[in-house]
Amino acid sequence: MKIKLSRKEYLKLNQVFGKETQFSEWLAHEGIDYLKEALGVELVSEGTEVKPNNKFSVDILLSVENQDSKKEMEKIVVENQYGMTDHNHFSKLITYAVTNEAKYAVWIAEEIHPEHKKAIEFLNENTTDNINFYLLKAFVEKIDDSNPCFSLEIICEPNEEKKIMMSSGSKELTDLKKTQLKFWAYLSEKINSRKLPFRGRKPRPKHWYDVPVGSSHCHISISTLSTENKIRFDLWINNNKALFDKLYSIKEEIENEIGRELVWDRKDELTKASSISCEVINDFDIYNEDKYGEYCEKIINDLMNHFYKFEKILKNIKL
């Protein structure tokens, strides 16, 4: 019996992307979803070879909305390199993270030296959640004449539970944080068990859970308002008042499409983010695990039947 099998071939990054700067440019724009999936947060590209302090050029500068304040965009610095990790790029990563007051520092390489893996692990274990270090391995593979397939493998990532405890001076997470983590893990599993246009994100002990909506300008957040026993959907628009104004100009049309009356909050000019929101559940009890299945079904069904229609709406908005 003859069986025809294909052979997997690994390619060097420079065979596909050319120079490191070209790889950075691709990753910051066309390939940004790979970074979103690895970090588990919604990202906005601020550009490549950026000099925010007029001294050092960062390979990729990204930002992520600070959900705790809704005012400041947290910074992410990305240091790329071809080949094996080395001390030169490690020192650059630290320098860029410090000088830019970054929330996340991401190091991407083709090969990872064991000592650099230990160094990133050490930094994560000895810093609070004000800074988070990621070490990612980038590789490209193809089968026969197929198109190349790019992947990012997480080698090191922060232990958020431990970092939150370090920041608060506690030996363990609060009951609320533990329960938030459990609820979002349950929701993430439900999302991944269904054929949806997005994958579940890494659960975190926070009061929100982000969902991509096919636009670099905004994303959806599912928020638990535990003190009010509510769950709310928010479309957060990152630092783009013009987009909010365009959407607001067709408010009636959008609300008819969504099938809900929405709360529109442009916020003042000092607040970078604007939001459009609606309540989904008004009898939510995060501590009632017996109702997690019911809650998550309601969240997913409402999201796909109503709020996720923003994806189509945003595609038709010209900026």
N, C-alpha and C positions, 0 to 999 in steps of 0.2 A: 504494500500500500504506500503510495506516494502522498506525502503531505507537504504542501507548500507553506513555508513559514517566512515571516519577514524578520529582518534584523534591525534592532534599534541602534541608531548611531548618535553619539554625542558630539555636538559642535562647540567650538570655542565662541565666546561672545563676539569677538572681533570678526569672525567669519560671517556673522549675521548683521551686526550693527555697525561695523567699522570702528572708528575711534571711540574712546571712552566718552567723550563729549556728546557724540551722536547717540550713544546708549542712554546717557542721562536725559537727553532731549526726548527720546522716545518714551522712557519710563515716566517722565514728568507729565506727559500728555496722553499719548495713545495707550501707554501701558500702565496708567495710574491705577486702574482697577486691581492690578496685581498687588500693589502696595496697600490699597484699601483692604483687601482680603487678608493680607498678612498682619496688618496692624489692627484690623477690626474697627476702624473708625472712618468717617467720611472725610475726604481730603480735598483741599483746594490748592492747585499748583500756583506758586508765586514766581516760578521761573527757574532757569538753570544758570549756573555760573553767576549767582547773585552775590553782590557785595553790600549787604544791608548796613554794615558798619564802616564801609569804605576802606576796609583793610584786607579782609580775607574773602576769597571767592568760594562760596558753597556750591557743591555739585548740583544739588537740588534743594530748593527751599519750598516747603509746603506749610499749610496751616490747617488747623482743625478747630472748629468752634468750641469754645469753653462753655460747656453746658451748665456749669455752676454759676456763671455770672451773666452769660449771654452778651458780654460786652467786649471781651478781649479774644482775639483769635490766637490760639496757642500755636507755637512754632514747632516745625519738625525739620531737622537737618538730615540730609542723606548724603553719605560719602560712598561713592562707587569706586571699585577698582577691578581691573582684570587680573587674573592669576591669583596667587596666594596672598592672604592677608599679611601685612607687614607693619612695623612700628611707625613708619612715616604716616600711613593712612590712619592708624590708631590715634596718633597724637593730633592729627587734623580733626578727627571726629570729636575728640574731647574739646579742642579749642573752639570749633564751630558751635558746639553745644553750649559752652559757657558764654562765649561772646554774644550769642544770639538769644540767650536765656530760653533755650529750647525745652519743650515738654518731652519731646522724643528725639533720640539720636539713633539713626539707622545706618548700619554699616553693611554694605553689600559687596560680596566678592565671589570669585569662582571656586576658590579653594580656601578652606579654613584651617589655620594653624591651631593645634590644640591649646597652646599657651594663650592665644588671643581669645579663644572660647572661654578659658578660665578667667581671663581679665574682664570680659563683659559680664560673666556670671558674678564676679566679685563686685563690680560696680552696681549691678542690680540689687545685690543682697545688702549693700551698705549705703544705699541712698533711699530717700523717701520718694513718694509718688510725684514729687515736683519734677523729676527727670526719669525717663524710662529708656533703657538701652535695648536695641534689637540687633542681632547678628543674623544676616540672611545669606544663604548660598544661592547664587543665580546659575542656572544652566539651561541649555537649549538641546533638545533632542528631536530626531525625526525618524520615521520609519519608511524605508525605501524612498520613493519620490514624493512623499507627503510634504506639506508645508512644515517648517520648523515649529516646534512647540516650546514656548518659554515657561519656566517655572521658577518660583521663589520658595526655597525650603527654609523654614524657621529653625535656626540652630540654637539661638538663645533669645529668650523674651522675659520680660519682668513678671514676677509673681505679684500680681496686683493686691491680693489679700495681704501678703506680708508687708508690702509698701504702705498700704493704708494704715496698717497697725503701727508701723514705724512712725508715720506722720502724726498719728493721734496719741502715741505713747502707750497704746494698749497691747496686751498680749494676744488678743484675738479680736475678730470682727464683731461688731455689735450684732444683736439678733436681727435688726432690720437689714444690715448689709448682707448677712448670710442668707436671709430670705429673698432679698433682691436677686442675688446670684442664682439661687435655686429657681426662682420664677423665670428669669431670662433664659436659663439653661433649658428649662422645659419648653419655652416658646421657640427657642432656636432649634431644638430637636423636632418640634412640630412643623416648623417652616421647611426644614430639610427633608422631611418625610413626604412633602407634597411638591408637585411640579409647579414651582413659582418662578417668576422672572428674576429672582435674586436668591442668594443663599443666606442662611442664618449666620449672624455674626457671632464672634466670640462673646459669651456672656460676661458681664462685669458687675461688681457690686455697686451699682449706681441706680439712680431713679429713672434712667432713660435707656432706650435701646434704639439704635439708628438703623435705618433701612435706606438703601440707595434708591434714587428715583430717576436715574439716567441723565443727570445734569450735574456739571461741576459747580454750578452756582447754588445748589440747594440740596437738601435731603429731608427725609421724613424721620421724625423722632416719635417713638411710642413712649409716653411718659406716665409713670405711676404717681398719682397724687395721693399718697397714703393718708395724709391728714384729712383729706376730703373724700376718701374712698372712691376715687375716680381714676379712669384711664383716659388719656387724651392723645390725639394725633396732632402733631405740629409739622407744618412744612416750614423749615428754617431756611431763610434766604441769606446767604453769607455775603455781607458787605456789598450789597447791590440794591440800593434804594430804587434805581431805575427799573429793575425787574419787578420789584414789588408794585411800583406805580402802574406799570403796564398791566399786571395781573388785576390790580384793583380797578382799572378802567373798564374791565370786562367782568366785574364782580358778579353781576346778575347771571351772565352766561355761564360762568364757572360754577356758581352754586347750583344752577339747574343741571349742569353736567355731573357734578359730584353727588347731587341729590341730598345736600345738607346745607343748612345755614351755617356760615363760617364766621369765626371771630378774626378780624383783620387788625393786626397790630404793627404799624410801620415803625414805631418807636422813634426816639429823637435822633438827631444827626450824630450825637456822641456814641450812640449804641449802634455797632456795626451791623448786627443781625436784625432782620424783620421776621415776623411769623404770621402764618395763617393756620388756624387751629379749629378743632371741634372735639367735643366729648364723645366717647365711645361707650364707656361703661360708667354708671353712676352708683353702683352698689358693690364696688371692688373691695375685697379683703385679701391682702397679700399673704396673710397668715393662714388662710383657709386652703390648704393644699388639695382638698377634695374637689374644689371648684376650678383648679388650674385648667383642666381639660375644657370646661365650659368657657372660661375666660379666653383661652387661646384660640378656640374655634371662633368666638365672637370677634376677636382682634383680627385674625387672618381674613375672615369672610368680609368684615367691614372694610378692611384695608383694600382688598382686591376689588370689591364691588363698588366702592365709593372713592376713598381718598387717593388710591393709587392711580386714579384717572388723571392726576396731575402730571404723570409721565407724558401722556399724549398731549395735554395742554401745553406743557413746557416746550415740546418739540415744535409747536406752531408759533412760538413767541420769537420774534426777531429782535435781537439786541443791537 
